[in-house]
């Protein structure tokens, strides 16, 4: 790891442990909100969904939580990859979206109807699927944690709240 990556890893670890501490201090308080949607594999559908996500995040979290532009960019990239690479730009195929807003974290699940892929193979490739690789690298830098289902047609994003 280079110095920038090391600093980022330490920052994320501190945020994670800070969130765990706050959660333990506030055991009697619980906040959970979930939103699910099924959209068509079209740019217009993605943009409408992003507007909805933006409004939900603004309603649930006060302004002092900071800016969510990184998370929104990661969601847009994940949705775009689902349309282009997962559903192969076929507008009759759907994207399944779930947003979980909790006191200490935001979780996003994006699933397409594609055949899936092996995320480790793509992340290790130098050539070939560069569009996916670039997008996944971007997503990894914008959120705290990224995971995939076994089939490789669902991406899960985690943002730990400051």
Buried (B, 14 or more C-beta within 10 A) or exposed (E): EEEEEEEBEEEBEEBBEBBEEBBEEEEEEEEEBEBEBEBBBBEEBBEEBBEBBBEBBEEBBEEEEEEBEBBBBBBBBBBBBBBBBBBEEBEEBBBBBBBBBBBBBBBBBBBBBBEBBEBEEBEEEEEEBEEBBEBBEBBBEBBBBBEBEEEBBBBBBBBBBE
